[in-house]
């Protein structure tokens, strides 16, 4: 594992594409918490949600860094380096 994230160049100034999990909204399903891809703005549900769409988005696109979009939360995670990102 890296001592620092090596994917910071993938972070872009993006806005959420949807107000909820993009896939869950299409399916009419629910989620627990939301995460936004910092490469493209895709919003997916967290791994505590049954569908885990944020992680599925990473596996499909290799967009490494996501950010919580929950009120009061201000953190980012790199899937590749498996670490919090500042």
Long-range contacts (C-beta under 8 A, 24 or more apart in sequence): 1-81, 1-82, 1-83, 2-81, 2-83, 4-81, 4-83, 5-64, 5-65, 5-78, 5-81, 5-83, 5-85, 6-80, 6-81, 7-64, 7-65, 7-78, 7-80, 7-81, 8-65, 8-85, 10-38, 10-39, 10-63, 10-64, 10-65, 11-38, 11-39, 11-65, 12-38, 12-39, 12-40, 14-38, 14-39, 14-40, 14-41, 15-41, 16-41, 16-43, 16-69, 17-41, 17-42, 17-43, 18-43, 19-43, 21-45, 21-49, 21-51, 21-53, 21-54, 22-53, 23-51, 23-53, 23-56, 24-49, 24-51, 24-53, 27-51, 33-68, 33-70, 34-68, 34-69, 34-70, 35-66, 35-67, 35-68, 35-69, 35-77, 36-66, 36-67, 36-68, 36-69, 37-61, 37-63, 37-65, 37-66, 38-63, 38-65, 38-66, 38-67, 38-76, 39-63, 39-64, 39-65, 43-69, 55-79
